[in-house]
Amino acid sequence: MEQQERAERTRRALIRGAADVFDRIGYERATLSRISAAAGATKGALYFHFSTKADLAQAVRDEARAASTAAVEALAERPVLALQTVVDLTHHLARALRTDPLTRADVRLSRDAEFPERSRPDCYEEWAAAVRSLLQRAKADGSLLPDADEDAVAALALSLIAGAELFSRDGEGEGTGAGDGADADWITRVWGLVLPRLAPADRLPLLRPAGVGKTLR
């Protein structure tokens, strides 16, 4: 049992180390030596868990996607208005794109021309689907005006998330690191401007542009 637990810790360290390297320098420049060093593991340990660099990159994407899906589901299950959940989702994903190497690496790998498995659906496609589902719920629970343009609201939400990603990266397209991104107060300001145009007057006092439950990890 102890050996299995140690092997699982090593595997997770390799995935985390690989995510950090893929995010910072991309798939092509990410050597297995760099990844094993970032993980604090030997190359032998790396090859024990992953046959190729592509397998390791796919494991990074799988874990990132699993965490993202779990976060979306946890947000959607809370007893809050669905439009509030859309707001909270943009804050959560914006924060993940600033601070979480797994999420950042997933985005970069999905666009990296050198990564052979990039044909898998982009994470933004899954986030867009989640937002559209929440907007349908928002009309059902009365937090979104009946005549609101769902496509436009979804585009706004995805634009806020993409903007957070853009601001988290430097001019060369490499990750700036978890400590470099300022808190996304600008997302709060945008929602503060648009929520009065989206929500009925009786629902507006229940909506928080800054988000609620922001400690979700």
C-alpha positions, -999 to 999 in steps of 0.1 A, spaced: 0 0 0 28 24 9 46 17 -24 13 24 -43 8 56 -25 44 67 -32 40 58 -69 7 78 -71 25 108 -54 53 106 -80 28 104 -109 9 135 -96 42 153 -92 51 145 -127 18 158 -140 21 190 -120 57 194 -131 49 188 -167 20 213 -166 43 240 -153 69 233 -181 43 230 -209 27 263 -197 59 282 -196 77 270 -228 53 249 -249 52 213 -260 81 212 -284 107 228 -260 95 208 -230 121 180 -227 116 150 -205 147 161 -185 132 195 -178 99 179 -168 115 153 -145 136 181 -128 105 202 -123 88 173 -107 117 164 -85 117 129 -100 141 108 -121 137 101 -158 133 65 -149 103 73 -127 89 94 -156 92 65 -180 76 41 -155 44 62 -155 44 76 -191 57 60 -223 60 93 -242 59 130 -238 25 130 -256 11 106 -231 22 129 -203 8 159 -220 -25 141 -224 -25 132 -187 -20 169 -179 -51 178 -201 -71 149 -186 -65 161 -150 -71 197 -159 -103 189 -176 -115 167 -147 -108 195 -122 -125 221 -144 -156 198 -148 -157 192 -110 -155 230 -103 -183 238 -128 -205 211 -113 -198 223 -78 -207 259 -87 -239 248 -105 -251 228 -75 -251 257 -50 -285 273 -40 -279 306 -59 -295 321 -90 -281 307 -122 -270 341 -135 -250 344 -103 -234 311 -112 -223 325 -146 -207 354 -129 -190 331 -104 -178 308 -131 -160 337 -149 -143 346 -117 -133 310 -109 -119 303 -144 -101 337 -146 -84 329 -113 -75 294 -125 -60 308 -157 -38 331 -136 -27 307 -110 -33 270 -119 -6 254 -141 -29 226 -151 -56 249 -164 -30 271 -181 -12 241 -197 -45 226 -210 -52 259 -228 -17 261 -242 -16 225 -253 -50 227 -270 -35 254 -293 1 241 -296 7 230 -332 35 206 -321 12 187 -298 -1 157 -318 -33 153 -298 -45 189 -299 -76 179 -320 -94 171 -287 -121 198 -280 -107 230 -267 -115 236 -230 -132 269 -241 -158 248 -260 -167 230 -228 -168 262 -208 -190 278 -234 -214 248 -232 -215 251 -194 -223 289 -197 -251 283 -222 -267 257 -200 -265 280 -170 -281 308 -191 -310 286 -200 -314 279 -162 -312 316 -156 -342 323 -178 -361 295 -160 -353 308 -125 -361 344 -136 -326 358 -130 -321 365 -167 -346 387 -186 -368 366 -210 -357 387 -240 -319 387 -232 -297 375 -260 -282 343 -246 -255 341 -273 -243 376 -266 -242 370 -228 -223 337 -234 -199 356 -257 -193 382 -230 -186 355 -203 -161 337 -225 -145 370 -235 -139 378 -198 -123 344 -193 -102 348 -224 -92 383 -213 -80 369 -180 -58 344 -198 -44 371 -221 -35 394 -192 -18 364 -174 7 359 -202 37 380 -212 45 393 -247 63 361 -257 32 340 -249 49 323 -220 33 320 -185 41 349 -162 37 328 -131 11 325 -104 23 356 -85 22 380 -115 -15 384 -121 -34 411 -102 -69 403 -89 -94 405 -117 -113 435 -103 -120 445 -139 -143 415 -143 -163 427 -113 -166 461 -129 -178 447 -162 -205 426 -145 -215 456 -125 -221 475 -157 -240 447 -175 -261 430 -148 -286 458 -146 -293 452 -183 -296 414 -179 -316 408 -147 -351 418 -137 -353 446 -111 -365 422 -84 -335 398 -90 -308 424 -93 -303 430 -55 -296 392 -52 -267 393 -77 -231 401 -68 -208 413 -96 -178 403 -75 -190 367 -72 -199 346 -42 -182 315 -29 -148 327 -43 -129 303 -21 -139 274 -43 -107 256 -55 
